[in-house]
């Protein structure tokens, strides 16, 4: 061979060897793009960048996170790289930094930052309303038909918190089939990453062959004009642990470009996880090293009669030891572990402190359990065929299912609710489907039975409670060889009582138009259908009743004057190879009467009579539940509120708690709910979500009882009210296993039990005590039946709030969710002007040099903008918690008029059905009215457009005015308003209202 050729080959091989050695220092980093002078990447595979849509530029040196950065977006394009060798479908991590140059996180446009395509894929994007979604797609041919459906086509979404324009944000996305997705978020100043993972639902599926990696800010649509910087883009060959993710964040500035997380980056640690039911201390070990073979012993000091226990590896890095105990007296202990590698070399001696709390005397307490219903409910009445509760009567038929539902005197059903089973094309006949009453008292009535047919034996029960909730449990033990071709539950409603619906956040408002099937999904955990005065809700916790996936498992049909909800559990010939189970609940609304003068309940406003007490580190031991550091000072504080005529309602979390409280540490094995994604484990304000197991319910009721009993508080303010996340605890009836896969539950029944006990306990101490529940995005009537004030708002809408709430919430949505007349509660709206994007003309004050708010953020909106929202409240008869940027002057004006008028006992007439009182309303102009019992009224005339409107209305003044001569004035200025008989023509400003006082 030619020597020159040989020399050149050796030279090329040496370069390749040097390159492989250099790249080998990067460990498990498959792909790294620092964008410092080039768009190409260091990569195991092809690192060449291919520009798309005009190509992406590099910013000037020094403007990137480190050095240069990739500038991408509209007019800039984005980049494509090869996927082969650069990313693994089996598992991996994507890490990068992002800077929103000229757009806000909820600007109303899609922002797609990462899209790995092929057979399935990996993607990360930001939705138009600002939700950051990390998804992994499998190779299934069909996509999910419903947002809650999970499976091989799409992993459950992981949500992240919002970020701001002009700030660098750090993202780490991890996936490993069979495990939850990981989403970690940090900024350029913090020392840790926020764990934004939301692993509820299915675990990550396995994509097939991946072909291309797209990086940038794309898919925004033709009307978007947004530009973004991307920098320090990594792809790893494995799913980083949270601790490794935090390492990358802490070392964001001093790690070598493309450097992997060091093997020995972390020191070994241990954590105690007691099991008080089994009298065992579980010791979880983290070696901090990516090794699988290690050992050691763990011991308790003082020993308290225990013996050291062996540490057993549990895969890479992690291990566990179990120390049995007979009795551990209250006090502080040390747990020490001596760890060694496979060769016996020391790995470290981590230790931790364990505070053993006093014996849990609160466990099994009966607080909130009463022989009679709490006020305002009367005792339940029941016969063989009827159940009667406040405002409603259920006539029961087969299986205890309602044949009639009368609520507020109106017949809600168009026919009986039926459970139909068909086999071999013939409807199955059952015997024993009438059952008998086995329990009956003032709180509940329970009917059970065993229905039999050729298919087998169906055990069923129907339990109705004093607030009108009815729970059904069915379990069919199939006969050998049993098959069915239809199992269907139908709920027919009269169409005149079914114009509105609520299912979940963003799924509410007017029911879709049309005949036939107007809505469908694979399954649905909750729905409410009704009008502005009444309705019916139904709910279930899992999809267990569907033996096979069915994209039309739940449907809403319209026809022949009916709106029917259909649950189709089986639609084709299906063998019943195991018991079929269904747990289902329903409840007619409204659930309770609202108190007299309910509109006068007022917090943080002129004339306030309620104060929500937000916790502070100086006052409370823990953020998540009332825990006064100085009991005497706190009692004096509450007394001072009472002397000023204010109810004191301290902050209390019922669905989350402090991870450092002794009770949680001792019961964490049972309480901790890792599926929620609701976790903040740094600083004083730590919290994490809990599972609604009996011991947690006992503690939560007992703890809140201590506060009202010992300090005289007037109830509680509950954040995250309702059921916002799933739980897997099949030993407590929450979730199930299907084909080896854990299927979590939405724990509606257990959460309801907690709220019912808390409510009953509070009303037993003092009937005037209150629960104020922040219910945004989780309006579940069976739970919120036991909440006095529903505080809704704070961003549960689509898109960025700017100067007009009607851009993000329609009038029909306000009626379906926020108004609450049809639910039986006091409605408060929580404004979010502090998060709005507003021009200077709409802002009275912006933040400057504030420790927790960026310069330029809205501190207080203008008087006019506050009235824009106040007018919508008047139009729909809901109140406010006027904080978060609401203008103080506007609040004084608004509440001043309401108090002068005496709004408390007025009767309301909404624009949707008051044409007999106020004629001439249009799509642009809506008008509602209030009338005092002895005469006199307010008329709110609202302009829903962005242009001034001249409203011409026909108003029956005689139905509104008081005794004496008619007089109509502007409620704010008191200037007379000209009328012509029953006619009025009046100028109404854009996105605002006129308020007339009729004397």
Number of C-alpha atoms within 10 A of each C-alpha: 5 7 8 9 10 11 11 12 12 12 12 12 12 12 12 12 12 12 11 13 11 11 18 15 12 20 16 18 26 25 25 26 24 25 24 21 14 15 19 18 22 19 24 18 16 16 20 16 21 15 18 16 13 14 17 25 20 21 19 14 13 11 13 24 22 17 16 22 30 31 26 27 29 22 13 23 20 25 25 19 23 20 24 16 16 26 28 19 25 16 20 21 24 26 23 20 24 26 23 21 18 12 18 18 23 24 19 19 23 21 27 21 22 19 20 24 19 19 17 24 25 24 20 22 20 23 20 18 21 24 19 24 17 25 24 28 25 25 18 17 9 10 15 17 15 14 12 16 21 21 18 21 22 26 28 26 27 23 22 22 13 15 20 16 14 14 13 22 21 22 22 26 25 29 28 21 18 12 15 23 27 27 31 24 24 22 18 15 10 10 14 19 23 23 23 21 25 24 24 27 23 23 24 29 31 25 25 18 17 21 18 18 22 23 24 27 29 27 15 19 11 7 8 17 13 21 21 24 25 28 27 24 21 26 26 24 20 20 22 23 12 18 14 18 27 21 19 22 25 18 12 18 12 8 14 10 16 24 17 20 20 14 12 12 13 15 13 20 18 23 17 22 20 24 17 15 9 10 14 16 20 17 24 19 25 22 27 19 17 15 16 16 17 23 25 24 18 26 21 22 14 11 14 13 11 17 14 18 18 19 23 18 20 15 11 15 17 23 22 22 25 23 18 18 16 10 11 16 11 11 10 12 18 14 20 20 26 17 23 19 16 12 9 11 10 14 18 16 18 19 19 15 15 20 16 17 17 12 11 12 9 15 14 13 14 13 17 24 15 14 11 16 19 24 15 14 18 17 21 22 19 21 12 14 13 17 23 22 24 20 18 22 22 24 19 21 18 17 27 30 21 23 19 19 27 16 22 17 10 12 16 23 22 18 18 19 25 19 15 14 20 19 18 11 11 11 14 16 14 19 13 18 19 21 21 16 17 12 11 16 15 16 20 24 21 21 20 23 21 20 20 18 14 13 22 16 19 24 20 24 22 23 20 26 22 24 30 27 22 25 22 21 16 21 17 20 19 20 16 13 9 16 18 21 18 21 19 17 16 19 23 22 26 19 19 12 21 22 20 21 25 22 22 18 14 14 15 21 21 20 20 14 11 10 13 14 18 14 15 19 19 22 27 23 18 21 21 28 27 27 20 22 17 23 26 26 22 24 23 24 23 22 24 20 22 20 18 14 14 17 16 20 22 22 22 22 18 23 12 9 12 20 27 25 23 21 24 23 27 21 17 14 14 15 14 18 14 13 16 17 19 18 18 20 21 23 25 30 28 26 28 23 16 17 13 9 12 17 21 19 18 21 20 14 17 17 16 16 18 20 19 19 16 14 20 13 12 9 17 19 20 22 21 24 23 24 20 20 14 12 14 10 12 16 17 12 13 20 18 13 17 17 9 9 14 20 26 26 25 24 20 27 22 26 26 24 25 25 22 16 14 15 20 21 20 22 17 20 16 21 24 21 24 19 21 21 22 20 23 17 15 11 7 15 16 17 21 20 24 26 28 27 20 17 17 24 25 21 19 22 25 22 17 24 21 14 20 22 14 11 18 20 25 27 29 27 26 24 19 18 26 27 21 18 22 26 25 23 21 14 9 12 14 23 22 18 12 10 6 7 11 16 23 23 24 22 25 24 20 20 22 21 18 24 25 24 23 28 25 23 25 27 20 17 16 16 15 12 22 23 23 26 23 24 24 25 23 20 26 24 29 28 22 27 24 26 26 21 23 27 25 24 20 18 19 17 20 18 20 23 24 17 19 19 22 18 14 17 17 15 16 18 21 19 24 26 27 25 26 23 23 21 31 24 24 24 27 28 23 21 23 19 29 21 17 20 18 18 11 12 10 18 22 17 16 17 16 13 9 9 8 7 14 13 13 11 20 27 20 22 27 20 18 19 24 25 21 23 22 24 21 24 20 25 26 25 24 19 24 23 20 23 19 17 23 27 23 18 12 18 19 13 15 19 19 15 16 16 13 9 18 15 21 15 15 20 13 19 20 21 20 14 11 15 17 9 19 23 18 14 19 12 8 17 20 22 29 24 26 25 22 19 12 11 17 23 27 28 25 26 27 27 28 25 16 12 12 15 18 15 19 16 21 19 21 16 20 14 12 24 22 19 11 8 7 13 16 21 17 16 23 14 9 11 11 13 16 13 15 8 10 13 17 15 14 16 14 20 19 16 25 24 27 19 22 22 24 23 18
